[in-house]
Amino acid sequence: MRVLVTGHQGYLGTVMVPVLRAAGHSVTGLDIGYFADCLLGDFAGDPDEVAVDLREVTVDQLRGFDAVIHLAALSNDPLGALAPEITYDINHHASVRLARLAKEAGVARFLYASTCSVYGAAGADLVTEDAPLRPITPYAQSKVRVEDDVAALADADFTPVFLRNATAFGFSPRLRADIVLNNLVGYAVLTGEVKVLSDGTPWRPLVHAEDIATAFATCLTAPAADISCRAFNIGAEVNNLTVAEIAAAVVDTVPGSRLLITGENGADPRSYRVDFSAARTVLGYEARWTVPAGAAELYREYTARGLTADDFFQRFTRLPHLRKLCDTGELDARLRRISATTPA
């Protein structure tokens, strides 16, 4: 299958491309390269790519593909809160436009990276895909809007699928340090502290980046009748943990580290536990990684690859990295490249 992966130079895309290739797919990437240089250690290299802003994709650039996997987005809540209008511009409007163009180009399958954060303040009860959606942040709200708008495009020739990923964790050559487990392990390695800024009580579902990649690969070949216009929670119930429990797993992993729950940011309203049984039943999909195993992987990779504080807190954290690109004149206020990029 010929597959186009948007955001292939991001945290998830860098893990996903090798998984898709190993499954026998021909992969092309599409990315503007915000995070192309955010590498830690060795990297095997990217696939052939289309270097274009998501907001400027043309229908001709999508012709000839059997499927589009859409990962590209402004991908965390602090950034969304800082610039909600840009978040909606890229995450919502450009994503829906991409789906429309893909359909026009004859792409048969459109796999969208949504998020379990659409459930918002769901509390302690396990939520299924049919639960009420209570998105709290612009990031989560944009995901709900895309699901609604892209679902309206479905027909016999166009199969959209919405993968609501739990919070990702795990090592990627293009590291992200601003997601909970990756952050806590890095903080412990660099400072000796496992520092939790909330009160530690919110529930979080977690899933390894490789397990997310496997879920997308599974949906590429699943019967269209089983998946068309459906949402699937992607993760495992064993990884429904409170932030304090996640932090405790890090303390158990990083020698000499100590837990510090400051509570300085108060209670986090985002709290949800997720039921992942639909993916098991319909797709035959099972997430493999546990949080303790992921913490051990991160500790091993961080120490082996010489993670530094500057990289951890700046280059591998989305908000300061994008601010630096703006400050150095590479991006404008709308996060568009200032130097012209010629689409491939």
Secondary structure, 3 states (H helix, E strand, C coil): CEEEEECCCCHHHHHHHHHHHHCCCEEEEEECCCCCCCCCCCCCCCCCEEECCHHHCCHHHHCCCCEEEECCCCCCHHHHHHCHHHHHHHHHHHHHHHHHHHHHCCCCEEEEEEEHHHHCEEEEEEECCCCCCCCCCHHHHHHHHHHHHHHCCCECCEEEEEEEECEEECCCCCCCCCCHHHHHHHHHHHHCEEEECCCCCCEEEEEEHHHHHHHHHHHHHCCHHHHCCEEEEECCHHHEEEHHHHHHHHHHHCCCCEEEECCCCCCCCCEEEECCHHHHHHHCCCCCCCHHHHHHHHHHHHHHCCCCHHHHHHHCCHHHHHHHHHHCCCECCCCCECCCCCCC
